[in-house]
Amino acid sequence: MRSETEIFSELEQLCGSAGYIHLYADLVFRNTFVRFAEGIKGEDFHESFGRDHLIRTELTTLLGMILKQKIDFTIPSADGMAELGTRTLTLLEELHTALAGPMRPTPTPPPPMIS
C-alpha cells in the first residue's frame, strides 16, 4: 500500500492535466446537484449517499490541487474525460484506504486454549 503522500502527489499531478478543469466541473455537477422530475421526493436524494458520491471536502481538495497549477482549459475528448474521471476516483479510493489504515484495529490473536 502506498503512503498518502505518494497518492496526494499523483492526484495533484493529475489535477494539472490538460482539461482537468472540465472534469472538475462535471464532478461538481454530478455530486452537488439533486436531479428530479416533478416535485422533489426523498428518493431523489438516494444517489447523494452512494459509495461513489464525492463529498465537499474531496471536491475542495481537488479544487485546491487544480489552483496550485496553471489551468489548461483544453477540452478533453470523451475518452480523455472518462480516463481522468476513472483515475481520479481510483486515487481517491486509494487515499481513503491509506487514511483508514491506522484507524483499523489491529487484530488480536485468540486467547490460548486451556486444556
N, C-alpha and C positions, 0 to 999 in steps of 0.2 A: 504494500500500500504506500502511495506517495504522500509526502507531507503536504499540509495545507499551503505552505509557502510555494511549493512547486506547482500546485494546482492553480493558486491565485496568479502566479506568473504566466502560466499558459492561458488562463482565462483573460488576463489583461492584454496579452499579445493578440488573442482572438478578437477582443473588443476594438483593436486598432485596425482590423481587416478592412479592406475596401468595401464600402457599402454596409458595414455593420450597423450603422445608424438606422438603416431601413429595417433591418431585422429587429432592432430595439423597439422601433415604433410599432411593429407588428406584435411583439411580445407585450408591450404596454396595452395595446388594444385588446388582445386576447385574454389578458389576465386582470384587467381592471374594469371592464365594461360587462354589465349583465344584459344578455340578449333575451328578448321576449317578444311574443307575437301580439296578443291582445290582452291587456291588463296583466300586470306582473303578479306572479304567483310564487309561492315558496319553492316549488320545484325548479324555477328559473335560476335559483341560486346554487343548485346542487353542483354544477360544474366548478363553481368557485372553491369548492372544498376537495377537489380531486387531487390525487397524488402528484400529478404533473402540473398543477397550478402554481405559478410563481407568486410569492408574497412581496410586499412592498420593499422589504429590506434587500431581497435578491435583486429586484429591479433597480433600486437606487445604487446598489453595489456595482451593477453593470454600467449604469449611467456614470458613476464616478470614474470607472476604468475607461470609458469612452472619452470623457472630458480631459483625461490626463494626456491625451494624444491629439494630434491634428486629425480632424474628422474628414474622412474621404467620402464624399456624397455620391460616389459611383453607384448606379442602380445595379444590384446583382441579378443574375439570371434566376429563374425559378429554382433550378437545381442548386445554384450557389446559396440562395436563401435557405433552402432545405438543409444543406450541409452545415451552414452557420448555425442554424437552429438546433440541429441534432447535436452538434459538437458542444454548443452552449449548455444544453440540458444535460448532456453526459458529464461535462465538467462540474456543473452544479451538484449533480447527484454524487459524484466522486468527492466533492468538497463536503457534502453532508455526512458521508461515511467517515471521512477523515476527522471531522469535527466531533462526531458522535463517538468515535473510538474510545477516548478517555472517559466518557460517561457510562460506557457499558461496564457492568460489574464483572470483576474477574471471577471466572467460575471457581467455586471451591470444591475440592475433592470430597467425595462422600466420606462419612466417618468410618473408621476401621470396623470391620466385623468383629463382634465379641463372640468368642466360642466358649 
